[in-house]
C-alpha cells in the first residue's frame, strides 16, 4: 500500500489533552443550579455519585458504551451527551480528553461514547461530509447508527429525548454538523470543536429541525483551517461561514454580537476566546461561534471550564423532568414528586392529593361535600359546610345565615350581617355603596338614592325631575317653558302670558284676551282697547274724542278737550279771548283785555 495515504491520515489524528478535575456543585455554571431544589412533599433530588454504571448498546453489529451516574433511576430521565471522536481516535478517549466522565455525576447526565467505523488501514472515522473523513468511500450510514443509539438510550436507559447533545472534535465535529442536518429534530444542541459543515449547505444539508449550534474553532488550526479549505477532494467552509449557514436558516441576525470573552484553554486565567452569537433567531434556537484566538487543532483545554461552559450553553434552554412524571421542571410545582405537578391554590399540596384545589387553607374533605377543613364548619356533614353567623346552624338550614334580621330569601348578602340590599346590583351592599341605585349620583347628592331613574327634585314635590312635567313647580310644564323660552328649572322665570290664559304670548293669537286677534288689535297687550280711530295713540274706549286726533280727554266734562280748553278743570269756562285771565263766559268784556266787569252807579 502506498505511504501517500498516511500523511493526511496522520494530519487528521486527534491529539491528547488534559482532563477536567471535579468541582463543587455550586460552581457548575447554568446546569446544576436548575436541579437542586427541595420538594414540598418530602421528595428530593437523587444524590448521584461518581460510582458510574455502564451499559453497552449495540446497533448493526457496532457497540457503544453508555455511562450513567451512580444512583441513576431510569424513569427519572437525564440529558444524553454523545462524544464524537476525531479521525483515528475513539469515543472513550474523546470523552476523557474533554473531562466528560467527571461531568457525568457533577452535571448529572448520561454519556454515550460510540466509535466510528474502522477503515481498511485500521483508522476509525465518521462518514460525515465529502471533506471528512471517509477516505475510502466506505458504505456506512453513521446517521442511522447514531439515531438508533439515541432511540435505544431513551427507550431503555432513561435518556431524556429533549436533552440530546452532540459534542464532537475534528471528524466528530463534522459528524455533529451532519446529524444537525439529517436528524435536527432529535437533537437539542451540537457543539462542534474544529470541524465544519457542508460547503454546499443549501443542497447537501436537509432542513430537518432547528437544534442549537455552537461552533468552536481555533484561529491557528492548521488541520481544519479556520478560514476553510479542502480535504480529500472535498471543500469545507470557514468557521464563520459554517456558523452563518445555520444563523441564516434559523432566521438569526446576519451579523454576530460579541457577548463576552471566555477562558477555554490552558487553565491560565486568560480569556482568549471570543463569545460571538447571532442573536434574535426567529425559530427560537441559538447559533453561536466561540473563536479561540491562536487556538490549535487540539488545544490544551481548560480543565475547569470546557465541559461546564459548553454543556451549560448547550442545555441553557433545556428543562429537566426530574421526577419523570411527564412535566418539565419549569412547569412542575413539585419537581421531585412523580405523583404531583400542579398546585392550583398554592398551598403546597399537589392537586392530585388536594381535595380542595381552590382552597389554599385546606386539602382534606372528610365528608365529600367539596369543602375542606378548616373551611368546612361541619366536616362530618356532607349537607352543610358554612355557618356565617356562628349560631351552630348550617347556612343551608339557617333561614338567616348572617343573623342580620333579614331572611336569606330577601337578603342580597345572606352571609354579610352588615348588608342586605343591593339596589343597583353592582355587588356592593347599599350600606357600603355611596351610590345605591348606580345612577352615577352619590347618595348624598341624590334626591332619590334608591331610584336609578331619578336623582333631582327641584320643586321638592316628591316627584323626580325626570318624571315630573313641571320641575320647578311654577305651574308651567317643562315642555311649555322650553318652547316659550323660559327656564323650566327656575320657578321665578315663567313664560310671558299677558292675559293669563296659560298660553304664552309667543304662541297666543290674542295676547290680551280681549277677543280681538293680535293681528287686528292696535293694542294687543291691552285688553280694554283694540282700535284708535283718530290715530292719537289713545284707544277709542278711553278717548273722549275718538274722532279728533288732537283731543282725547275732557277733565271738566264741558265738551271741550283738555288740549283746547284754557280752563280744563272748569266746566263753565273753556276760552279767554282777550287773555285777561277771565273766561269769556264770565268776562263782561271778552274782547277787552282791560275790562271784564260792569259796574252800576248808585244815586245819592
Secondary structure, DSSP 8 states (H G I E B T S, - for coil): --THHHHHHHHT------------GGGSTTTGGGT----TTS------EEEEEEEEEEETTEEEEEEEEET--TTS-EEEEEEE--TT--HHHHHHHTTHHHHHHHTTEEEEEE--EE-TTS-EE---BTTBB-TT-----HHHHHHHHHHHHHHHH-EEEEEEEEEEETHHHHHHHHHHHHSGGG-SEEEEES---BSSHHHHS------EEEEEEETT-TTTTTT-EEETTEEE--HHHHHHHHHHHTT--SS-EEEEEE--BTTSS---EEEEEE---TTS--EEEEEETT--TT--B-TTTHHHHHHHHHTTT----TT-SSS-TTT-SSTT-TT----TT-SSS-TTT-S-TT-TT--B-TTSSS--BTT-TTTT-TT----TT-SSS-TTT-SSTT-SSS-TTT-TTTT-TT----TT-SSS-TTT-SSTT-SSS-GGG-TTTT-TT----TT-SSS-TTT-S-TT-SSS-HHHHHHTT--TT-TT-----TT-SSS-TTT-SSTT-SSS-TTT-TTTT-TT----TT-SSS-TTT-TTTT-TT----TT-SSS-TTT-TTTT-TT----TT-SSS-TTT-TTTT-TT----------
